[in-house]
Amino acid sequence: MTDKNETADLSAATLAVWAGEEDSLVEGATQVPIVYSAAYGYPDVDAWLDAALGRKPGHIYSRNTNPTVAAFEAKVRRLEGAAAAASFASGMAAISNTLFALLSPGDRIVSVKDSYGGTNKLFLEFLPRFGVRVELCDTTDSERIEAAVAAGCRVLYLETPTNPTLKVVDIARLAAAGRRAGAVVVTDNTFATPINQNPLALGADLVVHSATKFLGGHADALGGVVCGDPDLVGRIYHFREINGACLDPMAAFLMIRGMKTLALRIERQNASALTIARWLEGQPAVSAVFYPGLDSHPQHEIARRQMRGFGGVLSFMLKGGFESVKRVLPGLRLARRAANLGSIETVAGPPATTSHVECTPAERAAMGIPEGLIRYSVGIENPKDLIADLARALERA
Ligand SMILES: *Cc1c(COP(=O)(O)O)cnc(C)c1O
């Protein structure tokens, strides 16, 4: 989980290319190998014991650690400025392992109403079954969240920007409230990526990612990761090595390869998303555009304080509601109509089949997610082509 060759003063674009790989290279290869080996052999029992007891570096069994997976963890860890990282088979595995490792019956967790659909299911369906009390607050009501935290909580779980309406949560302010209450502050940084936002630098204890999205960036592999304080990450890692939700080495390789272009991709996606969001604001078929980079965004000032760029995802509402959504989406030529986001190609879809497919229409309404919404994850294409494509599709609204 650590990297011998750390140099503190490299920029994110450089770290994305170089960080974390050195320890896993073999035989002069310049790229991290995909190590498909269930276990690692030690003819010398003393050397085996040293590795097994953590006295010396060395892998024992791939459910615990694996060289390809370790390189991926080290790269994300460096980008988030964290002391430790542990990876998982998916983003939801990272989130559920984090929550189940840190919470016990009788504990209270405070979070926001707009968390990712799967995370919301953990809050509403699974954690209560284990006697964990869950309080979900209005995502943008910082005072309300501060009061809920001050009433006592073990974990404060944040996500920003949120999915799919791109609300922004004030990480520094709420992390301070969490620290005062003795809570572990966790932030889902999937939408922002470490290029745009570093929650640990803003006071969070742990940062989680669905690496499936922007980190991998090519919509071809599932993965998740948690980074932060070594004691906390160690507890979560220990739970994972037992429950077995480990990242596959092939997926880790694809993530490492994808992450080399992370900074380039995010710069392009930040710029294109802002251009497209501004253009959408002027379209007659569109009743609202949600993007933290817009001056009209209610938390634009907070976003400017804590983000270096506003990310590649935006959403917009059609005046004609869900019927319009059903007419417009098939008209797009330059967007996959699929449930993921953060890829090099543009992806679009309604919450009902993407982020909040697990929820009923009533649950979505309670969360303030309109059925006439389209989530649009901007790829690395030329934004002029994307705008022309949107213009053509919106004629069908
Ligand atoms: C997709 C997503 C997740 C879940 O990640 P998976 O890799 O699909 O399990 C969690 N949080 C956010 C914000 C996401 O977009």
The ligand as a MOL file (V3000), in Angstrom:
LIG
                    3D

  0  0  0     0  0            999 V3000
M  V30 BEGIN CTAB
M  V30 COUNTS 15 15 0 0 0
M  V30 BEGIN ATOM
M  V30 1 C -21.0440 4.7670 -10.2910 0
M  V30 2 C -20.9260 5.4150 -8.9780 0
M  V30 3 C -20.7590 4.6480 -7.8170 0
M  V30 4 C -20.7490 3.1380 -7.8330 0
M  V30 5 O -19.6460 2.6320 -8.5340 0
M  V30 6 P -19.6520 1.2040 -9.2860 0
M  V30 7 O -18.2590 1.1130 -9.8010 0
M  V30 8 O -20.6890 1.2760 -10.3570 0
M  V30 9 O -19.9830 0.1880 -8.2640 0
M  V30 10 C -20.6170 5.3170 -6.6170 0
M  V30 11 N -20.6550 6.6620 -6.5480 0
M  V30 12 C -20.8180 7.4330 -7.6370 0
M  V30 13 C -20.8570 8.9060 -7.4990 0
M  V30 14 C -20.9570 6.8370 -8.8910 0
M  V30 15 O -21.1470 7.5980 -9.9770 0
M  V30 END ATOM
M  V30 BEGIN BOND
M  V30 1 1 1 2
M  V30 2 1 2 3
M  V30 3 2 2 14
M  V30 4 1 3 4
M  V30 5 2 3 10
M  V30 6 1 4 5
M  V30 7 1 5 6
M  V30 8 2 6 7
M  V30 9 1 6 8
M  V30 10 1 6 9
M  V30 11 1 10 11
M  V30 12 2 11 12
M  V30 13 1 12 13
M  V30 14 1 12 14
M  V30 15 1 14 15
M  V30 END BOND
M  V30 END CTAB
M  END
